[in-house]
């Protein structure tokens, strides 16, 4: 649940950053850069904290059933975007004037990391559930747009910042949708495993009681 909350917070931060960029793209001044840096920093801190909290709760031993499916010990993916957001947040907050010009490329790089991170999470979930094409399409769109902005030279900085702003909002919405889907898949998988194991435990207990009575 903490991972879900972390994803939602990261998504909200991305949407806010995207809205700020769209609104103030013509005047990317220092205070906007600092505000964006603080948001990225908070997002990174929460993502990393949620990851380590979830990792502590996960068992060290990985257990597989007879079909080769992992029953327990499913470890969360390392939050690449969270770490990138943390570093970027510190840089933007403390050295805003230096990075105002390069902000476009930094944000595009963060979007690339975000798309890759979503691919990694989806790949992990495919071990326990089927993921539809739509969920793979959204990070692909984000990745392609981010790469396009980085490699395509544009005369005005306002145009790529406008594109990145909307891309940030798309990333935030995608993160919310994927988080809900992944949470539902894991919950369903856990319920299925528990339902499968319960009859076995009950049968074993009945046999033990019968043995005690016989003795």
C-alpha positions as CSV (number, residue, x, y, z in Angstrom):
1,X,0.0,0.0,0.0
2,X,2.9,2.3,0.8
3,X,4.3,1.7,-2.7
4,X,0.9,2.7,-4.2
5,X,0.8,5.9,-2.1
6,X,4.4,6.7,-3.2
7,X,3.4,6.2,-6.9
8,X,0.4,8.5,-6.5
9,X,2.5,11.2,-4.8
10,X,5.1,10.9,-7.6
11,X,2.3,11.2,-10.2
12,X,0.8,14.3,-8.5
13,X,4.3,15.9,-8.4
14,X,4.7,15.2,-12.1
15,X,1.3,16.7,-13.0
16,X,2.1,19.8,-10.9
17,X,5.5,20.2,-12.5
18,X,3.9,19.8,-16.0
19,X,1.3,22.4,-15.2
20,X,3.9,24.9,-14.0
21,X,6.0,24.4,-17.1
22,X,3.0,24.9,-19.4
23,X,1.9,28.0,-17.5
24,X,5.3,29.7,-17.2
25,X,7.3,28.3,-20.2
26,X,7.8,31.8,-21.5
27,X,9.4,33.0,-18.3
28,X,11.3,30.1,-16.8
29,X,12.7,32.1,-13.9
30,X,14.7,31.1,-10.9
31,X,11.8,30.7,-8.4
32,X,10.0,28.3,-10.8
33,X,13.2,26.2,-11.1
34,X,13.5,26.1,-7.3
35,X,9.9,25.1,-6.9
36,X,10.2,22.3,-9.4
37,X,13.4,21.2,-7.7
38,X,11.7,21.0,-4.3
39,X,8.9,18.9,-5.8
40,X,11.3,16.5,-7.5
41,X,13.3,16.2,-4.2
42,X,10.2,15.4,-2.2
43,X,9.1,12.9,-4.8
44,X,12.5,11.2,-4.7
45,X,12.6,11.0,-0.9
46,X,9.2,9.4,-0.7
47,X,9.9,6.9,-3.5
48,X,13.1,5.8,-1.9
49,X,11.6,5.6,1.6
50,X,8.7,3.5,0.3
51,X,11.1,1.2,-1.6
52,X,13.2,0.5,1.5
53,X,10.1,0.0,3.7
54,X,8.7,-2.4,1.2
55,X,12.0,-4.2,0.9
56,X,12.3,-4.8,4.6
57,X,8.9,-6.4,4.7
58,X,9.8,-8.8,1.8
59,X,11.2,-12.1,2.8
60,X,14.8,-12.9,1.9
61,X,13.8,-16.4,0.7
62,X,12.1,-16.7,-2.7
63,X,9.6,-19.5,-2.8
64,X,8.3,-21.1,-6.0
65,X,5.4,-23.5,-6.6
66,X,5.6,-26.6,-8.8
67,X,4.8,-24.6,-11.9
68,X,7.7,-22.3,-11.3
69,X,5.6,-19.3,-10.3
70,X,7.0,-17.2,-7.4
71,X,4.8,-17.5,-4.3
72,X,6.7,-15.3,-1.9
73,X,9.7,-13.1,-1.7
74,X,8.6,-10.8,-4.6
75,X,10.9,-7.8,-4.3
76,X,10.0,-4.3,-5.4
77,X,11.8,-2.7,-8.3
78,X,14.4,-0.1,-7.4
79,X,12.9,3.4,-8.0
80,X,15.3,4.7,-10.7
81,X,13.0,7.7,-11.2
82,X,12.9,8.3,-7.5
83,X,16.7,8.5,-7.3
84,X,16.9,10.6,-10.4
85,X,14.2,13.0,-9.0
86,X,16.1,13.3,-5.7
87,X,19.4,14.2,-7.4
88,X,17.7,16.6,-9.9
89,X,15.7,18.2,-7.0
90,X,18.9,19.0,-5.1
91,X,20.6,20.5,-8.2
92,X,17.6,22.6,-9.3
93,X,17.0,23.9,-5.7
94,X,20.6,24.9,-5.0
95,X,21.9,25.8,-8.4
96,X,18.8,27.2,-10.3
97,X,20.5,29.8,-12.4
98,X,23.0,27.4,-13.8
99,X,20.4,25.0,-15.0
100,X,17.6,27.2,-16.3
101,X,18.9,26.9,-19.9
102,X,19.5,23.1,-19.6
103,X,16.2,22.5,-17.8
104,X,14.5,21.2,-20.9
105,X,17.1,18.5,-21.4
106,X,17.1,17.5,-17.8
107,X,13.3,17.1,-17.7
108,X,13.4,15.1,-20.9
109,X,16.0,12.8,-19.4
110,X,13.8,12.4,-16.3
111,X,10.9,11.4,-18.6
112,X,13.1,8.8,-20.3
113,X,14.0,7.4,-16.9
114,X,10.3,7.4,-15.9
115,X,9.3,5.5,-19.1
116,X,12.1,2.9,-18.5
117,X,11.1,2.5,-14.9
118,X,7.5,1.9,-16.0
119,X,8.7,-0.8,-18.4
120,X,10.7,-2.5,-15.6
121,X,7.6,-2.5,-13.2
122,X,5.3,-3.9,-16.0
123,X,7.9,-6.6,-16.9
124,X,7.9,-7.6,-13.2
125,X,4.1,-7.8,-13.0
126,X,3.9,-10.0,-16.1
127,X,5.3,-12.9,-14.0
128,X,2.0,-13.0,-12.0
129,X,-0.6,-11.4,-14.4
130,X,-1.3,-10.6,-18.0
131,X,-0.8,-6.9,-18.9
132,X,-2.7,-5.4,-21.8
133,X,-1.1,-3.6,-24.8
134,X,-2.5,-0.3,-23.6
135,X,-0.3,-0.3,-20.5
136,X,2.8,-0.7,-22.6
137,X,1.7,1.9,-25.1
138,X,1.6,4.9,-22.7
139,X,5.3,4.7,-21.5
140,X,6.3,4.2,-25.1
141,X,4.6,7.5,-26.1
142,X,6.4,9.3,-23.2
143,X,9.7,7.7,-24.1
144,X,9.5,8.7,-27.8
145,X,8.4,12.3,-27.1
146,X,11.2,12.8,-24.6
147,X,13.8,11.5,-27.0
148,X,12.4,13.6,-29.8
149,X,12.7,16.8,-27.6
150,X,16.3,15.9,-26.7
151,X,17.6,15.2,-30.2
152,X,15.5,17.7,-32.3
153,X,16.9,21.2,-32.1
154,X,14.2,24.0,-31.8
155,X,14.7,27.7,-32.2
156,X,12.5,28.7,-29.3
157,X,12.8,27.0,-25.8
158,X,9.1,27.6,-25.2
159,X,8.0,25.0,-27.7
160,X,9.9,22.0,-26.3
161,X,9.0,23.1,-22.7
162,X,5.4,23.2,-23.7
163,X,5.7,19.6,-25.1
164,X,7.5,18.4,-22.0
165,X,4.9,20.0,-19.7
166,X,2.1,18.0,-21.4
167,X,4.3,14.9,-21.4
168,X,4.9,15.3,-17.6
169,X,1.1,15.4,-17.1
170,X,0.7,12.3,-19.3
171,X,3.4,10.6,-17.2
172,X,1.6,11.5,-14.0
173,X,-1.8,10.1,-15.3
174,X,0.0,7.0,-16.7
175,X,1.7,6.4,-13.3
176,X,-1.7,6.5,-11.5
177,X,-3.4,4.1,-14.0
178,X,-0.5,1.7,-13.9
179,X,-0.2,1.8,-10.1
180,X,-3.9,0.9,-9.7
181,X,-3.6,-1.9,-12.2
182,X,-0.5,-3.3,-10.6
183,X,-2.0,-3.1,-7.1
184,X,-5.1,-5.0,-8.3
185,X,-2.9,-7.7,-10.0
186,X,-0.8,-8.3,-7.0
187,X,-3.8,-8.3,-4.7
188,X,-5.6,-10.9,-6.9
189,X,-2.4,-13.0,-7.2
190,X,-2.0,-13.0,-3.4
191,X,-5.6,-14.0,-2.9
192,X,-5.3,-16.8,-5.4
193,X,-2.1,-18.2,-3.7
194,X,-3.8,-18.0,-0.3
195,X,-6.9,-19.8,-1.6
196,X,-4.7,-22.5,-3.2
197,X,-2.7,-23.1,0.0
198,X,-5.6,-23.1,2.5
199,X,-7.1,-26.5,1.6
200,X,-3.6,-28.1,1.8
201,X,-3.1,-26.7,5.3
202,X,-6.6,-27.8,6.4
203,X,-6.0,-31.3,5.1
204,X,-2.7,-31.6,6.9
205,X,-4.2,-30.4,10.2
206,X,-7.1,-33.0,9.8
207,X,-4.6,-35.8,9.2
208,X,-2.5,-34.8,12.2
209,X,-5.7,-34.8,14.4
210,X,-6.7,-38.2,13.1
211,X,-3.2,-39.5,13.9
212,X,-3.4,-38.2,17.4
213,X,-6.8,-39.9,18.0
214,X,-5.5,-43.2,16.6
215,X,-2.5,-43.1,18.9
